[in-house]
Amino acid sequence: MTGTDRYKTFLRLLPSGDNPTAASHYPLSTAETAVLGREPQCQVVLDPLVYRAVSRRHAEIKPVLGFESPDGRRFWQVRDLNSANGTFVNGERLQDCRVLQMGDRIMLGQNGPEFIFECQPSKNTAPPVPPIPSTPSAKLNLPPVNRRIAPVPDRLSATAPPRRREPDAVSLTQLFPILSTGRQLTHKAYLLPGGITVAFVVLMFIAVGNPFAFNMLLAAYLAGAAYYFVYELCGKHKPWWILSGAAVVTILLLVSPALKLFVFVFRQVLPGDLPTGDVAVPFPVLLIKMFFGAGLMEELLKAVPVFAVYLLGTQLRSPYRERLGVWEPLDGILLGSASAVGFTLLETLAQYLPEVYKATLSSGEGAAQLASLQLLIPRVLGSVAGHMAYSGYLGYFIGLSVLRSRRRWLILGIGYLTAAGLHALWNTVGSISPVFLALVGLLSYAFLAAAILKARELSPTRSQNFATRFYK
């Protein structure tokens, strides 16, 4: 890669604590984009063993075509490629594109490798034309000089590329943007979630006056919204029907005779018999009972669809086996969380809401319906820090056991016990104080979020990840 004829533009990698001997120069092309990252296909390849915070395709530096300063300098802009740890220019996190100025410092991730954008005259730069002497008597046989002065462009913004002068005409697509957005409308504008929301709103208007149908629709929408949040954080495409199937299989397990087998093993054979009524039980004893009767039992039940999808994937040929099966931690998180959605919906609508309705019916029909609605909303939305957190966390370990198959049983054991422990802790502290309940919920979500971040880092398809950032 070379720079312009008159100037050579390049990136200079500064030495750092991770690599004190690094002092490489990377020339920039005036026609091609330079990608910085750990992938061997990148134009600027960084050692993955040294720069662990750098993404496979971290950032790109692209020439701004069609623009040149009066002295022959070209312009380049830098853009982050949805990296995990961000790109920083002169200490500021890059949000979109930014035109580079000579001397700008580009850092890949906080405390990552740092480059300096530099521009130097090339050796074949033509010498400047000597000035015409002001003495009237001086006579020089000089060729005619083109007196036309090139217009000086406005000073470039530090955050936007230079712009050509545009005519004042307004195009049809500017007046009617919907005619030109194309695929961007469906891929970047959340058109599908918005359309689903409108559909649910219409259906809920229709269901007004029918409490059961209204609660079903509201619970389904809230559960879908909570799951969509986790899906966007994971950033891996998975067919909607395989995710919905995981939720349906869990619901079928809960209404089938298989549930009696789970109850028999964990609550009768093992010490998981849950207390009934207002019987006072010491905290350690209650924690043990919840660990076996709720944590181990329910997490294993919700993991059944994940294992089933894994077995299904082993029977398929590529590329369907990778697309549908469980081959990495992100697959396990997505399927485990989807299974938890089915569990939450059935548990809330078929168990908790009827119990609350009957308990408050003596105060009137309206009060019973209001109490049911007040329970439904926090239970379903709270599943992000509840059932979805435990099952998604266990799903991470199921996917990790496939990726690191030699230590499969150790990985599965740690994941299963940890997920069951968080579940049991939530059920136990609920009887003590809402403050402790909130702290355990936050802890559970932190475990899930940490698993998602680590799964994205370990993903074999990390360069294709579309994960959304919910921060600046």
JOMOTA-V82681 format. One record per residue. N is the residue number from 1. RES is the residue in one letter. SS is DSSP state (h for helix, s for strand, l for the rest). PHI is phi in degrees with one decimal (* if undefined). Layout:
# JOMOTA-V82681
N;RES;SS;PHI  N;RES;SS;PHI
This chain:
# JOMOTA-V82681
1;M;l;*  2;T;l;-127.8  3;G;l;-91.8  4;T;l;-78.7  5;D;l;-68.5  6;R;l;-94.0  7;Y;s;-135.5  8;K;s;-109.9  9;T;s;-110.7  10;F;s;-155.4  11;L;s;-104.6  12;R;s;-114.0  13;L;s;-78.8  14;L;l;-83.0  15;P;l;-62.9  16;S;l;-140.5  17;G;l;-65.7  18;D;l;-71.9  19;N;l;-144.0  20;P;l;-66.1  21;T;l;-92.9  22;A;l;-71.5  23;A;l;-156.9  24;S;l;-88.0  25;H;s;-115.5  26;Y;s;-122.1  27;P;s;-63.9  28;L;l;-108.6  29;S;l;-85.4  30;T;l;-85.3  31;A;l;-127.6  32;E;l;-121.6  33;T;l;-84.7  34;A;s;-104.3  35;V;s;-99.3  36;L;s;-106.2  37;G;s;173.4  38;R;l;-93.7  39;E;l;-68.3  40;P;l;-63.0  41;Q;l;-79.4  42;C;l;-69.4  43;Q;l;-73.8  44;V;s;-115.7  45;V;s;-95.8  46;L;l;-111.2  47;D;l;-63.3  48;P;l;-66.4  49;L;l;-77.9  50;V;l;-97.0  51;Y;l;-108.0  52;R;l;-71.6  53;A;l;-82.1  54;V;l;-85.5  55;S;l;-75.6  56;R;l;-60.4  57;R;l;-124.9  58;H;l;-88.2  59;A;s;-152.5  60;E;s;-134.9  61;I;s;-119.9  62;K;s;-122.8  63;P;s;-70.8  64;V;l;-90.4  65;L;l;-76.4  66;G;l;89.0  67;F;l;-130.6  68;E;l;-157.1  69;S;l;-74.7  70;P;l;-56.8  71;D;l;-90.4  72;G;l;94.0  73;R;l;-80.0  74;R;l;-96.6  75;F;l;-121.9  76;W;s;-128.9  77;Q;s;-128.5  78;V;s;-110.5  79;R;s;-141.4  80;D;s;-78.3  81;L;l;-101.5  82;N;l;57.0  83;S;l;-71.8  84;A;l;-71.0  85;N;l;-114.7  86;G;l;81.2  87;T;s;-121.6  88;F;s;-121.7  89;V;s;-118.8  90;N;l;54.3  91;G;l;87.4  92;E;s;-102.1  93;R;s;-69.5  94;L;l;-79.0  95;Q;l;-100.0  96;D;l;-132.3  97;C;s;-106.5  98;R;s;-150.5  99;V;s;-73.9  100;L;l;-86.7  101;Q;l;-108.8  102;M;l;-58.8  103;G;l;96.7  104;D;l;-62.1  105;R;s;-107.5  106;I;s;-111.5  107;M;s;-119.3  108;L;s;-93.2  109;G;l;81.0  110;Q;l;-67.8  111;N;l;61.9  112;G;l;-91.6  113;P;l;-62.7  114;E;s;-121.9  115;F;s;-115.0  116;I;s;-116.0  117;F;s;-83.3  118;E;s;-129.1  119;C;s;-141.4  120;Q;s;-132.2  121;P;s;-62.6  122;S;l;-79.9  123;K;l;-68.3  124;N;l;-93.1  125;T;l;-67.5  126;A;l;-66.6  127;P;l;-66.3  128;P;l;-66.5  129;V;l;-70.1  130;P;l;-64.0  131;P;l;-68.0  132;I;l;-75.3  133;P;l;-64.2  134;S;l;-84.8  135;T;l;-71.5  136;P;l;-62.6  137;S;l;-76.8  138;A;l;-73.7  139;K;l;-122.6  140;L;l;-122.5  141;N;l;-84.5  142;L;l;-102.4  143;P;l;-67.5  144;P;l;-57.9  145;V;l;-104.1  146;N;l;-71.1  147;R;l;-83.8  148;R;l;-69.2  149;I;l;-98.7  150;A;l;-68.2  151;P;l;-64.6  152;V;l;-89.3  153;P;l;-68.6  154;D;l;-61.2  155;R;l;-62.1  156;L;l;-69.9  157;S;l;-72.9  158;A;l;-74.9  159;T;l;-121.2  160;A;l;-138.9  161;P;l;-71.7  162;P;l;-63.5  163;R;l;-121.3  164;R;l;-74.1  165;R;l;-73.4  166;E;l;-98.5  167;P;l;-69.0  168;D;l;-81.2  169;A;l;-69.1  170;V;l;-112.1  171;S;l;-82.9  172;L;h;-64.8  173;T;h;-71.4  174;Q;h;-73.5  175;L;h;-77.5  176;F;l;-127.9  177;P;h;-57.3  178;I;h;-65.3  179;L;h;-76.5  180;S;l;-124.4  181;T;l;-73.5  182;G;l;58.5  183;R;h;-67.2  184;Q;h;-61.8  185;L;h;-64.0  186;T;h;-88.8  187;H;h;-94.8  188;K;l;-119.6  189;A;l;-112.7  190;Y;l;52.8  191;L;h;-65.8  192;L;h;-64.6  193;P;h;-59.2  194;G;h;-64.7  195;G;h;-65.1  196;I;h;-63.8  197;T;h;-61.3  198;V;h;-60.7  199;A;h;-62.2  200;F;h;-67.1  201;V;h;-61.8  202;V;h;-62.4  203;L;h;-64.4  204;M;h;-69.6  205;F;h;-62.4  206;I;h;-66.1  207;A;l;-84.5  208;V;l;-59.4  209;G;l;100.6  210;N;l;-117.4  211;P;h;-57.1  212;F;h;-64.6  213;A;h;-64.1  214;F;h;-63.6  215;N;h;-64.8  216;M;h;-61.8  217;L;h;-65.4  218;L;h;-64.4  219;A;h;-64.3  220;A;h;-63.8  221;Y;h;-66.9  222;L;h;-64.7  223;A;h;-64.7  224;G;h;-63.8  225;A;h;-65.3  226;A;h;-63.4  227;Y;h;-69.1  228;Y;h;-61.3  229;F;h;-60.2  230;V;h;-66.8  231;Y;h;-60.5  232;E;h;-67.3  233;L;h;-68.5  234;C;h;-70.0  235;G;l;74.4  236;K;l;-121.8  237;H;l;-70.3  238;K;l;-143.9  239;P;l;-55.5  240;W;h;-63.7  241;W;h;-73.1  242;I;h;-73.9  243;L;h;-71.0  244;S;h;-63.5  245;G;h;-62.3  246;A;h;-62.7  247;A;h;-66.4  248;V;h;-67.0  249;V;h;-61.4  250;T;h;-63.4  251;I;h;-61.5  252;L;h;-64.1  253;L;h;-62.9  254;L;h;-70.0  255;V;h;-101.6  256;S;l;-100.2  257;P;l;-62.2  258;A;h;-61.1  259;L;h;-62.6  260;K;h;-64.3  261;L;h;-66.2  262;F;h;-60.1  263;V;h;-62.9  264;F;h;-62.3  265;V;h;-69.0  266;F;h;-88.2  267;R;h;-112.3  268;Q;h;-120.2  269;V;h;-72.1  270;L;l;-94.4  271;P;l;-78.2  272;G;l;-117.2  273;D;l;-68.9  274;L;l;-80.4  275;P;l;-68.4  276;T;l;-119.5  277;G;l;70.2  278;D;l;-102.7  279;V;l;-70.2  280;A;l;-78.6  281;V;l;-127.3  282;P;l;-56.5  283;F;h;-56.8  284;P;h;-60.3  285;V;h;-66.8  286;L;h;-64.0  287;L;h;-63.8  288;I;h;-65.5  289;K;h;-61.2  290;M;h;-67.9  291;F;h;-63.3  292;F;h;-83.0  293;G;h;-80.0  294;A;h;-118.5  295;G;h;-63.2  296;L;h;-64.1  297;M;h;-66.0  298;E;h;-71.6  299;E;h;-69.2  300;L;h;-67.0  301;L;h;-61.9  302;K;h;-71.4  303;A;h;-83.8  304;V;h;-57.4  305;P;h;-61.5  306;V;h;-66.7  307;F;h;-65.3  308;A;h;-64.1  309;V;h;-67.2  310;Y;h;-61.0  311;L;h;-64.2  312;L;h;-62.3  313;G;h;-63.7  314;T;h;-68.4  315;Q;l;-93.6  316;L;l;-99.5  317;R;l;-95.5  318;S;l;-69.2  319;P;l;-93.5  320;Y;h;-69.6  321;R;h;-64.9  322;E;h;-74.2  323;R;h;-75.4  324;L;h;-100.6  325;G;l;-83.1  326;V;l;-111.8  327;W;l;-127.3  328;E;l;-159.3  329;P;h;-58.5  330;L;h;-62.5  331;D;h;-60.5  332;G;h;-64.1  333;I;h;-64.4  334;L;h;-63.2  335;L;h;-73.6  336;G;h;-63.4  337;S;h;-66.4  338;A;h;-65.4  339;S;h;-61.3  340;A;h;-65.9  341;V;h;-61.4  342;G;h;-61.3  343;F;h;-62.4  344;T;h;-63.4  345;L;h;-62.3  346;L;h;-68.2  347;E;h;-62.8  348;T;h;-73.1  349;L;h;-77.3  350;A;h;-98.1  351;Q;h;-118.9  352;Y;h;-71.8  353;L;h;-64.7  354;P;h;-60.7  355;E;h;-65.0  356;V;h;-66.9  357;Y;h;-61.8  358;K;h;-66.4  359;A;h;-68.7  360;T;h;-109.3  361;L;h;-65.7  362;S;h;-64.4  363;S;h;-87.3  364;G;l;119.8  365;E;h;-60.9  366;G;h;-63.4  367;A;h;-66.1  368;A;h;-66.7  369;Q;h;-66.0  370;L;h;-65.4  371;A;h;-63.4  372;S;h;-64.3  373;L;h;-66.5  374;Q;h;-66.8  375;L;h;-82.3  376;L;h;-61.6  377;I;h;-62.1  378;P;h;-68.7  379;R;h;-67.7  380;V;h;-74.2  381;L;h;-64.3  382;G;h;-71.8  383;S;h;-65.2  384;V;h;-61.1  385;A;h;-104.4  386;G;l;-121.8  387;H;h;-58.9  388;M;h;-65.7  389;A;h;-67.0  390;Y;h;-66.1  391;S;h;-71.1  392;G;h;-63.7  393;Y;h;-66.1  394;L;h;-65.7  395;G;h;-60.9  396;Y;h;-57.5  397;F;h;-73.0  398;I;h;-64.5  399;G;h;-65.3  400;L;h;-66.6  401;S;h;-66.6  402;V;h;-76.0  403;L;h;-71.4  404;R;l;-122.1  405;S;h;-65.8  406;R;h;-68.1  407;R;h;-111.6  408;R;h;-55.9  409;W;h;-71.5  410;L;h;-64.7  411;I;h;-63.2  412;L;h;-64.2  413;G;h;-63.6  414;I;h;-64.2  415;G;h;-64.3  416;Y;h;-63.9  417;L;h;-67.6  418;T;h;-67.3  419;A;h;-62.7  420;A;h;-65.3  421;G;h;-64.6  422;L;h;-62.8  423;H;h;-62.0  424;A;h;-64.8  425;L;h;-63.5  426;W;h;-59.7  427;N;h;-63.8  428;T;h;-80.5  429;V;h;-74.4  430;G;l;-61.1  431;S;l;-87.4  432;I;l;-98.1  433;S;l;-161.6  434;P;h;-61.3  435;V;h;-65.0  436;F;h;-64.0  437;L;h;-62.3  438;A;h;-65.0  439;L;h;-65.1  440;V;h;-68.3  441;G;h;-62.0  442;L;h;-64.4  443;L;h;-63.2  444;S;h;-63.4  445;Y;h;-66.1  446;A;h;-61.5  447;F;h;-62.9  448;L;h;-64.6  449;A;h;-61.9  450;A;h;-63.5  451;A;h;-65.0  452;I;h;-64.7  453;L;h;-62.5  454;K;h;-67.9  455;A;h;-64.8  456;R;h;-64.8  457;E;h;-68.9  458;L;h;-85.4  459;S;l;-60.6  460;P;l;-65.3  461;T;l;-108.4  462;R;h;-61.1  463;S;h;-65.9  464;Q;h;-97.4  465;N;l;-69.7  466;F;l;-110.9  467;A;l;-50.8  468;T;l;-85.9  469;R;l;-97.4  470;F;l;-101.9  471;Y;l;-153.6  472;K;l;-92.5
